[in-house]
Amino acid sequence: MSPTARRVLWLVIAVAAAAAIVWILDRHEATERATAALNRSLVFVDSTVVFVDSTVPPEANTTLALIAAEGPFPHHRDGSTFQNREHQLPDHPGGYYREYTVETPGAPDRGGRRIVTGGNPPEVYYYTGDHYQTFRRLEVTDGRR
């Protein structure tokens, strides 16, 4: 291998390593933001404050904090489009709703608990504990009011 080819190879390796470091640091920062949100009784989503009542499982707070921090999410389906096939939520154009997993302790899979958001950025939040059979809107208060 010529000296020029070696230099190019090292340059490519250095650029790839730098990109990997930036990606790792970005994920670490998002995790820290989610953890900070969990340490408060309120979850901040941009200028919106989400007040979670005590009737939802505590894992819903974790999911809301991850949504506020824009991840990282534990499941690859988190953030995917929710189709509203059950027609339990108000009708909106396709792509309006997104779904996120609410962990179910002891479940061998994602379980049936979800938070579904509407809008981008989210303007409405719903919780389902029975895999889309019923939904309950979570109270959301705009932090500017």
C-alpha positions in Angstrom: 0.0 0.0 0.0 1.4 3.4 -1.0 2.0 6.1 1.7 -0.8 8.2 0.1 -3.3 5.3 0.3 -2.3 4.7 4.0 -2.9 8.4 4.8 -6.3 8.2 3.1 -7.2 5.0 5.0 -6.2 6.6 8.3 -8.2 9.7 7.4 -11.3 7.6 6.7 -10.8 5.7 10.0 -10.4 9.0 11.9 -13.5 10.5 10.4 -15.6 7.3 11.1 -14.3 7.3 14.7 -15.2 11.0 15.1 -18.7 10.4 13.8 -19.2 7.4 16.2 -18.0 9.6 19.1 -20.4 12.4 18.2 -23.3 9.9 17.9 -22.5 8.3 21.3 -22.3 11.7 23.0 -25.6 12.7 21.4 -27.3 9.6 22.8 -25.7 10.1 26.2 -27.0 13.7 26.3 -30.5 12.6 25.4 -30.4 10.0 28.2 -29.3 12.6 30.7 -32.2 14.9 29.6 -34.6 12.0 30.1 -33.1 11.3 33.5 -33.3 14.9 34.5 -37.0 15.0 33.5 -37.7 11.9 35.6 -36.2 13.6 38.6 -39.0 16.2 38.4 -42.7 15.6 39.0 -43.4 17.4 35.7 -42.2 16.3 32.3 -41.3 19.2 30.0 -41.9 18.9 26.3 -40.6 22.1 24.6 -42.8 24.8 26.2 -45.4 22.2 27.3 -45.6 20.8 30.8 -47.1 17.3 31.0 -48.8 16.6 34.3 -49.1 12.9 34.8 -51.7 11.7 37.3 -51.2 8.9 39.7 -53.6 6.5 37.8 -51.1 5.8 35.1 -48.2 3.4 35.9 -44.9 5.0 36.9 -43.3 3.6 33.7 -45.5 6.1 31.8 -43.4 8.9 33.3 -40.2 7.2 31.9 -41.8 7.0 28.4 -43.0 10.7 28.6 -39.5 11.7 29.6 -38.0 9.8 26.7 -40.5 11.5 24.3 -39.5 14.9 25.7 -35.8 14.1 25.3 -36.5 12.6 21.8 -35.0 9.3 22.8 -33.2 7.1 22.9 -36.1 4.7 22.9 -35.8 1.1 24.1 -37.9 -0.4 21.3 -37.3 0.0 17.5 -41.1 0.6 17.0 -41.2 3.6 19.4 -42.0 6.7 17.5 -43.6 4.8 14.6 -46.9 5.9 13.1 -50.0 4.8 15.0 -52.7 4.0 12.4 -55.8 4.4 14.8 -57.3 1.3 13.1 -59.5 0.8 16.2 -61.0 4.3 15.7 -60.7 4.9 19.4 -59.0 8.3 18.9 -60.3 11.3 17.0 -59.8 11.1 13.2 -56.8 12.8 11.8 -54.8 12.5 8.6 -52.3 9.6 8.4 -49.1 10.2 10.3 -50.6 12.4 13.0 -50.4 9.8 15.7 -47.1 8.2 17.0 -46.9 5.3 19.5 -44.4 4.6 22.3 -44.0 1.6 24.6 -44.7 1.9 28.3 -42.7 -0.9 29.8 -44.6 -3.7 31.6 -42.4 -5.1 34.3 -42.0 -8.9 33.9 -43.5 -9.0 30.4 -41.4 -11.1 28.0 -42.2 -8.6 25.2 -43.4 -5.0 24.7 -46.6 -5.7 26.6 -49.8 -3.8 25.8 -49.2 -0.5 27.4 -48.6 2.5 25.2 -48.5 6.3 25.0 -49.9 7.6 21.8 -49.1 11.2 20.9 -50.8 13.4 18.3 -49.1 16.1 16.3 -45.5 17.0 15.7 -44.4 18.3 18.1 -46.9 16.4 20.3 -50.0 18.4 21.2 -52.0 15.6 22.7 -51.1 12.5 24.7 -53.1 9.3 25.3 -52.4 6.3 27.5 -53.7 2.8 26.8 -53.0 -0.1 29.2 -54.9 -2.7 27.2 -53.2 -2.6 23.7 -55.5 0.0 22.0 -58.8 -1.2 23.4 -59.3 1.9 25.5 -57.5 5.2 25.7 -57.4 7.9 28.3 -56.2 11.4 27.4 -53.4 12.6 29.7 -53.7 16.1 31.0 -51.4 18.5 29.2 -50.9 22.1 30.3 -49.1 24.6 28.1 -46.3 26.0 30.2 -47.0 29.6 29.0 -50.5 29.7 30.6 
